[in-house]
Amino acid sequence: MQSPTSPDMLIPHLNPRKDLGAWARALLQLPPDSTVMAASEWMTWPQRIKTWGVVTGVETSYKQTAIEDLDEHIPGGAGKEIGEMYQLSSDFAYNAHQADTLKTWDLEKVGFGS
């Protein structure tokens, strides 16, 4: 896998059927104006692609690339758009570094969880 995302960036991975009910319930019980970023798993892309490789029996690797690299390989502007989306995860960390954002592990500490 290649993307502009830093290999050290934690990315939320969701299972909508499993996650949405539990995290929506938690959000309804939290104080007004709470910000939640919760997911089944928080993994880096290298961890995620390695897990995928183990499950499928396919050899995998991860390489951080530039947006221009994706744009070159995916025509019609889609590569640039996808690259910018992945870059966004490095630039803003899905709110994972904002002090006022409650993450999965914060919610689990106070008894909420999926």
C-alpha positions as CSV (number, residue, x, y, z in Angstrom):
1,M,0.0,0.0,0.0
2,Q,1.2,3.5,-0.8
3,S,-0.3,6.7,0.6
4,P,0.7,10.2,1.8
5,T,-0.2,9.3,5.3
6,S,2.6,9.2,7.8
7,P,3.3,5.6,8.8
8,D,3.1,6.6,12.5
9,M,-0.4,8.1,12.3
10,L,-3.1,6.3,14.1
11,I,-6.2,5.9,11.9
12,P,-9.6,5.0,13.2
13,H,-11.0,1.9,11.6
14,L,-14.8,1.4,12.0
15,N,-17.2,-1.5,12.0
16,P,-20.5,0.4,11.5
17,R,-22.7,-2.5,12.6
18,K,-20.7,-2.9,15.8
19,D,-19.6,0.7,16.6
20,L,-22.4,3.1,15.9
21,G,-24.9,2.0,18.5
22,A,-22.4,1.9,21.4
23,W,-20.7,5.2,20.5
24,A,-24.0,7.0,19.8
25,R,-25.3,5.8,23.2
26,A,-22.1,7.1,24.9
27,L,-22.4,10.4,23.1
28,L,-26.1,10.8,24.3
29,Q,-24.9,10.3,27.9
30,L,-22.0,12.7,27.7
31,P,-22.3,16.5,28.5
32,P,-23.5,18.8,25.7
33,D,-20.9,19.9,23.3
34,S,-18.8,16.8,23.8
35,T,-16.6,15.7,20.9
36,V,-16.1,12.0,20.3
37,M,-13.8,10.2,17.9
38,A,-14.3,6.5,18.6
39,A,-13.7,3.4,16.5
40,S,-13.3,-0.4,16.8
41,E,-9.6,-0.1,16.2
42,W,-6.9,2.6,16.0
43,M,-4.1,1.4,13.9
44,T,-1.4,2.8,11.6
45,W,-1.7,2.0,7.9
46,P,1.4,-0.3,8.2
47,Q,-0.3,-2.2,11.0
48,R,-3.6,-2.4,9.1
49,I,-2.0,-3.6,5.9
50,K,0.1,-6.2,7.8
51,T,-3.1,-7.5,9.4
52,W,-4.8,-7.7,6.0
53,G,-1.8,-9.6,4.6
54,V,-1.9,-12.1,7.5
55,V,-5.7,-12.7,7.0
56,T,-5.4,-13.0,3.2
57,G,-2.0,-14.7,3.0
58,V,-0.7,-12.0,0.8
59,E,2.7,-10.4,1.3
60,T,2.2,-6.7,2.1
61,S,4.2,-3.5,2.7
62,Y,3.6,0.2,3.3
63,K,5.3,3.1,1.7
64,Q,4.6,6.8,2.3
65,T,4.4,8.6,-1.0
66,A,3.5,12.1,-2.2
67,I,0.1,13.1,-3.5
68,E,1.6,13.5,-6.9
69,D,2.5,9.8,-6.9
70,L,-1.1,8.8,-6.5
71,D,-2.2,11.4,-9.0
72,E,0.2,9.8,-11.6
73,H,-1.2,6.3,-11.0
74,I,-4.9,7.1,-10.7
75,P,-6.1,9.1,-13.7
76,G,-8.7,11.8,-14.0
77,G,-7.9,13.8,-10.9
78,A,-9.1,10.9,-8.6
79,G,-5.5,10.2,-7.5
80,K,-5.0,13.8,-6.4
81,E,-8.3,13.8,-4.5
82,I,-7.6,10.4,-2.8
83,G,-4.0,11.6,-2.0
84,E,-5.3,14.8,-0.4
85,M,-7.8,12.8,1.7
86,Y,-5.0,10.6,3.0
87,Q,-2.7,13.6,3.6
88,L,-5.6,15.1,5.7
89,S,-5.3,12.2,8.1
90,S,-1.6,13.2,8.7
91,D,-2.3,16.9,8.9
92,F,-5.2,16.8,11.3
93,A,-5.0,13.3,12.8
94,Y,-8.7,12.8,12.8
95,N,-8.9,15.0,15.9
96,A,-6.9,12.4,17.7
97,H,-4.5,15.0,19.1
98,Q,-7.1,17.6,20.1
99,A,-7.2,17.7,23.9
100,D,-11.0,18.2,24.1
101,T,-11.8,15.2,21.8
102,L,-12.7,12.0,23.6
103,K,-11.2,8.9,21.9
104,T,-12.1,5.3,22.2
105,W,-9.7,4.7,25.1
106,D,-11.1,7.8,27.0
107,L,-14.6,6.4,26.7
108,E,-13.5,2.9,27.8
109,K,-11.9,4.3,31.0
110,V,-15.3,5.7,32.1
111,G,-17.3,2.6,31.2
112,F,-18.4,3.3,27.6
113,G,-17.4,0.9,24.9
114,S,-18.4,-1.3,22.0
